[in-house]
Amino acid sequence: MKRAVVTVIGKDRPGIIAGVSKTLAEKQANILDVSQTLMDTIFTMSMLIDVTEIDAQFDDLQNSLKQTGDALGVSVHIQREEIFNSISQI
C-alpha cells in the first residue's frame, strides 16, 4: 500500500472537510484516518490516505488539492508517507 499524509490549515468555514474529501475521492485516494481540530477560529486537519489506486500522477493529485485549498481559503499540503517519516526523524 502506498500512503500519503495530507494536512489542511486555515480559517474555519463550512465545507473544508467535504471539499478536500471530494477531491481525494475524485482521484481515487482512500482516506484511512483523519484527525481535525479547531483552535479558536483556526481549522487544522491531518489525513492518512491510501494513494495506491490514484487515477493520476501524484503531482496531479497535489495540484488538485492545492486548487481545492485555494478555493476554500485554506492551505492544503500532501507528502508521501516515506518522506513525511524521514522528515519527522530529523
MDTraj code that builds the backbone (N, CA, C; nanometers):
import mdtraj as md
import numpy as np

residues = "MET LYS ARG ALA VAL VAL THR VAL ILE GLY LYS ASP ARG PRO GLY ILE ILE ALA GLY VAL SER LYS THR LEU ALA GLU LYS GLN ALA ASN ILE LEU ASP VAL SER GLN THR LEU MET ASP THR ILE PHE THR MET SER MET LEU ILE ASP VAL THR GLU ILE ASP ALA GLN PHE ASP ASP LEU GLN ASN SER LEU LYS GLN THR GLY ASP ALA LEU GLY VAL SER VAL HIS ILE GLN ARG GLU GLU ILE PHE ASN SER ILE SER GLN ILE".split()
xyz = np.array([
    [0.0842, -0.1181, 0.0000],
    [0.0000, 0.0000, 0.0000],
    [0.0886, 0.1242, 0.0000],
    [0.0555, 0.2178, -0.0857],
    [0.1245, 0.3461, -0.0891],
    [0.0378, 0.4458, -0.0134],
    [0.1001, 0.5150, 0.0819],
    [0.0226, 0.6082, 0.1649],
    [0.0855, 0.7471, 0.1605],
    [0.0027, 0.8456, 0.1946],
    [0.0466, 0.9843, 0.1987],
    [-0.0235, 1.0542, 0.3145],
    [0.0340, 1.1671, 0.3553],
    [-0.0214, 1.2484, 0.4625],
    [-0.0672, 1.3814, 0.4032],
    [-0.1923, 1.4170, 0.4310],
    [-0.2498, 1.5434, 0.3858],
    [-0.2705, 1.6307, 0.5089],
    [-0.2253, 1.7555, 0.5019],
    [-0.2500, 1.8498, 0.6109],
    [-0.3260, 1.9703, 0.5558],
    [-0.4196, 2.0190, 0.6364],
    [-0.5030, 2.1326, 0.5981],
    [-0.5026, 2.2312, 0.7145],
    [-0.4748, 2.3571, 0.6852],
    [-0.4735, 2.4608, 0.7891],
    [-0.5363, 2.5871, 0.7314],
    [-0.6206, 2.6510, 0.8117],
    [-0.6782, 2.7775, 0.7683],
    [-0.7909, 2.8218, 0.8577],
    [-0.8506, 2.9341, 0.8223],
    [-0.9637, 2.9870, 0.8975],
    [-1.0824, 2.8926, 0.8788],
    [-1.1482, 2.8598, 0.9879],
    [-1.2611, 2.7670, 0.9829],
    [-1.3753, 2.8245, 0.9013],
    [-1.4358, 2.7359, 0.8249],
    [-1.5560, 2.7708, 0.7476],
    [-1.6230, 2.6416, 0.7054],
    [-1.7506, 2.6443, 0.6736],
    [-1.8197, 2.5232, 0.6294],
    [-1.7621, 2.4707, 0.4971],
    [-1.7560, 2.3396, 0.4843],
    [-1.7196, 2.2779, 0.3576],
    [-1.5759, 2.2356, 0.3404],
    [-1.4898, 2.2624, 0.4395],
    [-1.3487, 2.2273, 0.4235],
    [-1.3313, 2.0760, 0.4119],
    [-1.3853, 2.0024, 0.5074],
    [-1.3697, 1.8565, 0.5055],
    [-1.4353, 1.7992, 0.3796],
    [-1.5525, 1.8471, 0.3467],
    [-1.6235, 1.7980, 0.2281],
    [-1.5444, 1.8252, 0.1006],
    [-1.4883, 1.9445, 0.0882],
    [-1.4138, 1.9806, -0.0325],
    [-1.2885, 1.8972, -0.0512],
    [-1.2115, 1.8811, 0.0558],
    [-1.0885, 1.8020, 0.0475],
    [-1.1229, 1.6553, 0.0215],
    [-1.2217, 1.6038, 0.0917],
    [-1.2633, 1.4644, 0.0737],
    [-1.3118, 1.4386, -0.0690],
    [-1.3856, 1.5328, -0.1250],
    [-1.4361, 1.5190, -0.2621],
    [-1.3216, 1.5102, -0.3615],
    [-1.2217, 1.5964, -0.3461],
    [-1.1052, 1.5928, -0.4353],
    [-1.0328, 1.4597, -0.4243],
    [-1.0140, 1.4111, -0.3027],
    [-0.9476, 1.2821, -0.2835],
    [-1.0273, 1.1695, -0.3488],
    [-1.1588, 1.1697, -0.3324],
    [-1.2436, 1.0659, -0.3913],
    [-1.2383, 1.0701, -0.5436],
    [-1.2402, 1.1898, -0.6002],
    [-1.2340, 1.2040, -0.7462],
    [-1.1049, 1.1462, -0.8033],
    [-0.9979, 1.1501, -0.7261],
    [-0.8675, 1.0996, -0.7708],
    [-0.8421, 0.9555, -0.7264],
    [-0.9435, 0.8911, -0.6691],
    [-0.9358, 0.7515, -0.6249],
    [-0.8416, 0.7299, -0.5066],
    [-0.8224, 0.8321, -0.4240],
    [-0.7445, 0.8195, -0.3000],
    [-0.8418, 0.7852, -0.1872],
    [-0.8036, 0.6911, -0.1016],
    [-0.8902, 0.6456, 0.0063],
    [-0.8427, 0.7016, 0.1399],
    [-0.9317, 0.7606, 0.2161],
    [-0.8980, 0.8142, 0.3483],
    [-0.8933, 0.6988, 0.4473],
    [-0.7773, 0.6808, 0.5117],
    [-0.7586, 0.5742, 0.6098],
    [-0.7810, 0.6232, 0.7518],
    [-0.7412, 0.7466, 0.7788],
    [-0.7550, 0.8030, 0.9133],
    [-0.7604, 0.9543, 0.9001],
    [-0.8330, 1.0177, 0.9901],
    [-0.8440, 1.1632, 0.9870],
    [-0.8504, 1.2160, 1.1295],
    [-0.7859, 1.3299, 1.1496],
    [-0.7901, 1.3992, 1.2775],
    [-0.8073, 1.5472, 1.2471],
    [-0.9033, 1.6095, 1.3112],
    [-0.9228, 1.7530, 1.2887],
    [-0.9448, 1.8224, 1.4217],
    [-0.8983, 1.9452, 1.4276],
    [-0.9068, 2.0246, 1.5492],
    [-0.9420, 2.1683, 1.5130],
    [-1.0189, 2.2302, 1.5980],
    [-1.0498, 2.3709, 1.5833],
    [-0.9876, 2.4440, 1.7012],
    [-0.8941, 2.5351, 1.6720],
    [-0.8294, 2.6160, 1.7751],
    [-0.8785, 2.7589, 1.7552],
    [-0.9754, 2.7990, 1.8384],
    [-1.0438, 2.9267, 1.8230],
    [-1.1074, 2.9292, 1.6839],
    [-1.0559, 3.0071, 1.5899],
    [-1.1134, 3.0103, 1.4545],
    [-1.0220, 2.9427, 1.3517],
    [-0.9149, 2.8790, 1.3979],
    [-0.8200, 2.8131, 1.3075],
    [-0.8516, 2.6643, 1.2990],
    [-0.8760, 2.6186, 1.1772],
    [-0.9061, 2.4786, 1.1491],
    [-0.7778, 2.4062, 1.1104],
    [-0.7531, 2.2901, 1.1702],
    [-0.6399, 2.2063, 1.1304],
    [-0.6910, 2.0635, 1.1110],
    [-0.6378, 1.9975, 1.0078],
    [-0.6772, 1.8595, 0.9819],
    [-0.5572, 1.7842, 0.9251],
    [-0.5418, 1.6602, 0.9700],
    [-0.4421, 1.5695, 0.9145],
    [-0.5141, 1.4446, 0.8679],
    [-0.4760, 1.3965, 0.7511],
    [-0.5355, 1.2748, 0.6962],
    [-0.4242, 1.1808, 0.6525],
    [-0.4435, 1.0529, 0.6798],
    [-0.3578, 0.9492, 0.6246],
    [-0.4396, 0.8864, 0.5127],
    [-0.3842, 0.8871, 0.3916],
    [-0.4604, 0.8368, 0.2780],
    [-0.3832, 0.7279, 0.2038],
    [-0.4584, 0.6412, 0.1396],
    [-0.4026, 0.5369, 0.0539],
    [-0.4061, 0.5908, -0.0889],
    [-0.2880, 0.6020, -0.1504],
    [-0.2791, 0.6535, -0.2871],
    [-0.2443, 0.5438, -0.3871],
    [-0.2612, 0.4190, -0.3472],
    [-0.2293, 0.3066, -0.4345],
    [-0.3092, 0.3116, -0.5641],
    [-0.4339, 0.3498, -0.5564],
    [-0.5244, 0.3446, -0.6718],
    [-0.5484, 0.4800, -0.7381],
    [-0.4637, 0.5796, -0.7120],
    [-0.4921, 0.7101, -0.7734],
    [-0.4914, 0.6967, -0.9250],
    [-0.5864, 0.7642, -0.9869],
    [-0.6022, 0.7527, -1.1318],
    [-0.5182, 0.8557, -1.2064],
    [-0.4305, 0.9238, -1.1376],
    [-0.3437, 1.0237, -1.1995],
    [-0.2080, 1.0194, -1.1286],
    [-0.1173, 1.0931, -1.1795],
    [0.0131, 1.1022, -1.1154],
    [-0.0005, 1.1738, -0.9806],
    [0.0939, 1.1469, -0.8904],
    [0.0918, 1.2085, -0.7581],
    [0.0932, 1.3605, -0.7689],
    [0.1718, 1.4136, -0.8629],
    [0.1786, 1.5592, -0.8813],
    [0.0433, 1.6179, -0.9191],
    [-0.0348, 1.5433, -0.9960],
    [-0.1680, 1.5891, -1.0341],
    [-0.2586, 1.5963, -0.9108],
    [-0.2491, 1.4949, -0.8253],
    [-0.3259, 1.4964, -0.7007],
    [-0.2840, 1.6151, -0.6153],
    [-0.1540, 1.6379, -0.6063],
    [-0.1004, 1.7504, -0.5294],
    [-0.1557, 1.8831, -0.5828],
    [-0.1553, 1.9012, -0.7141],
    [-0.2068, 2.0245, -0.7746],
    [-0.3573, 2.0401, -0.7523],
    [-0.4311, 1.9305, -0.7631],
    [-0.5754, 1.9356, -0.7402],
    [-0.6078, 1.9751, -0.5967],
    [-0.5320, 1.9207, -0.5008],
    [-0.5542, 1.9568, -0.3602],
    [-0.5187, 2.1031, -0.3353],
    [-0.4145, 2.1535, -0.4005],
    [-0.3789, 2.2952, -0.3853],
    [-0.4915, 2.3837, -0.4388],
    [-0.5456, 2.3474, -0.5545],
    [-0.6565, 2.4238, -0.6119],
    [-0.7793, 2.4200, -0.5212],
    [-0.8068, 2.3038, -0.4638],
    [-0.9188, 2.2910, -0.3703],
    [-0.8955, 2.3821, -0.2502],
    [-0.7739, 2.3787, -0.1954],
    [-0.7403, 2.4643, -0.0822],
    [-0.7560, 2.6113, -0.1158],
    [-0.7078, 2.6506, -0.2326],
    [-0.7203, 2.7907, -0.2759],
    [-0.8676, 2.8315, -0.2832],
    [-0.9508, 2.7438, -0.3369],
    [-1.0940, 2.7742, -0.3483],
    [-1.1611, 2.7841, -0.2114],
    [-1.1102, 2.7059, -0.1145],
    [-1.1680, 2.7059, 0.0206],
    [-1.1024, 2.8074, 0.1134],
    [-0.9946, 2.8694, 0.0689],
    [-0.9241, 2.9667, 0.1520],
    [-0.8402, 2.9036, 0.2607],
    [-0.7912, 2.7805, 0.2364],
    [-0.7057, 2.7108, 0.3324],
    [-0.5797, 2.6609, 0.2616],
    [-0.4818, 2.6243, 0.3402],
    [-0.3577, 2.5677, 0.2874],
    [-0.3666, 2.4150, 0.2951],
    [-0.3459, 2.3472, 0.1807],
    [-0.3507, 2.2013, 0.1759],
    [-0.2172, 2.1507, 0.1221],
    [-0.1541, 2.0608, 0.1975],
    [-0.0271, 2.0012, 0.1557],
    [-0.0385, 1.8497, 0.1614],
    [0.0326, 1.7834, 0.0716],
    [0.0362, 1.6376, 0.0715],
    [0.1809, 1.5931, 0.0559],
    [0.2183, 1.4907, 0.1326],
    [0.3518, 1.4320, 0.1250],
    [0.3389, 1.2813, 0.1267],
    [0.4219, 1.2167, 0.0492],
    [0.4270, 1.0708, 0.0575],
    [0.4686, 1.0318, 0.1985],
    [0.4164, 0.9209, 0.2473],
    [0.4413, 0.8783, 0.3853],
    [0.5906, 0.8608, 0.4138],
    [0.6659, 0.8030, 0.3219],
    [0.8082, 0.7795, 0.3478],
    [0.8855, 0.9103, 0.3622],
    [0.8468, 1.0138, 0.2891],
    [0.9117, 1.1452, 0.3034],
    [0.8705, 1.2078, 0.4359],
    [0.7429, 1.1993, 0.4685],
    [0.6936, 1.2517, 0.5958],
    [0.7675, 1.1870, 0.7128],
    [0.7823, 1.0540, 0.7095],
    [0.8523, 0.9821, 0.8157],
    [0.9989, 1.0204, 0.8241],
    [1.0633, 1.0374, 0.7094],
    [1.2047, 1.0768, 0.7076],
    [1.2245, 1.2135, 0.7696],
    [1.1380, 1.3073, 0.7355],
    [1.1486, 1.4432, 0.7901],
    [1.1213, 1.4420, 0.9402],
    [1.0279, 1.3591, 0.9842],
    [0.9947, 1.3508, 1.1275],
    [1.1098, 1.2964, 1.2105],
    [1.1972, 1.2175, 1.1492],
    [1.3086, 1.1574, 1.2233],
    [1.4271, 1.2508, 1.2356],
    [1.4299, 1.3578, 1.1581],
    [1.5428, 1.4519, 1.1623],
    [1.5409, 1.5338, 1.2887],
])
top = md.Topology()
chain = top.add_chain()
for i, resn in enumerate(residues, 1):
    res = top.add_residue(resn, chain, resSeq=i)
    for name in ("N", "CA", "C"):
        top.add_atom(name, md.element.get_by_symbol(name[0]), res)
traj = md.Trajectory(xyz[None], top)
